[in-house]
Amino acid sequence: MSRFFPFFFLLLSASLHAQQSTFDTDNENWGASGDPLSTIAVWQASGGMPGGHIRVTDAATGGTWYFEAPPKFRGNKCDAYDRYLRWDQYTSDTTNAQPFGGRPDVMIEGAGLTLVFDNAQNPQLTWTHYDILLREDAGWRLNDITGPVPTQAEFRAALAGITALRIRGEYRSQADIGGLDNVVLESNFRFDLDGDDSSLV
C-alpha cells in the first residue's frame, strides 16, 4: 500500500487539468467586464460543445466586454509555461465586425504585468476553437497588441501570480451575444491545499 499510494497520487495529478470549465452544470463563477448587460455570465444548459455553456449579452453602451475567469484560473500557474490556453467560442452576429488587430483577444494580468494576445481569426456564428501557446515568442505582447514582446522572465512572472484572465467576447460596435465553452488552462497540481484549485505544494 505504501508503494501504491504515491504512484497512484502521481498518476492522478499528472492527468488532471485543475483549471478547466466545461459548464456542464452551472456557470462555474465566470463573469464579464467592460460593457456587459450583466457582470455574471449566464449559464445555458444546452448548445455547448457539447452540453452546457455560458453566454454574455452586450450592453452596447460603449467599451468592449470580456469573459472574466473565476479564482481557480488565478494564482500561481507557473507550470502552465510552454503549455496551452484552450477554449471554444462563438458570437451571435458578425455583421460590421471589428477588423482584426483591434483590441486584445486574451489578457493575462500578473506580477504588475499585462500579457495580451491577438488572435488571427475572430469568433464565428458557430463554435470556433482556439489553442494559444503560453510562451513569450508565440505572439504575446505587453500591455497592448503593439507593445513589446515580453521576456521569458516577464512571462513566467505573470503566470506565477495571475490576478486576472480575460477572453474577449465583443467583436462589433452594435449589440451582440457571445458564448464560451471548454476553457482549459493547462496547469497540473500535485495537491490543492484549500480546495480552490489555486495552490501548489
PESUL-V617393 format. One record per helix or strand of 2 or more residues. SS is the DSSP state (H for helix, E for strand). FROM is the first residue (numbers start at 1). TO is the last residue. If there is no record, write none. Layout:
SS_FROM_TO + SS_FROM_TO
This chain:
H_2_15 + E_19_21 + E_31_33 + E_42_44 + E_53_58 + E_66_68 + H_71_73 + H_78_80 + E_84_91 + E_106_110 + E_113_117 + E_128_133 + E_141_142 + H_152_159 + E_162_168 + E_177_185
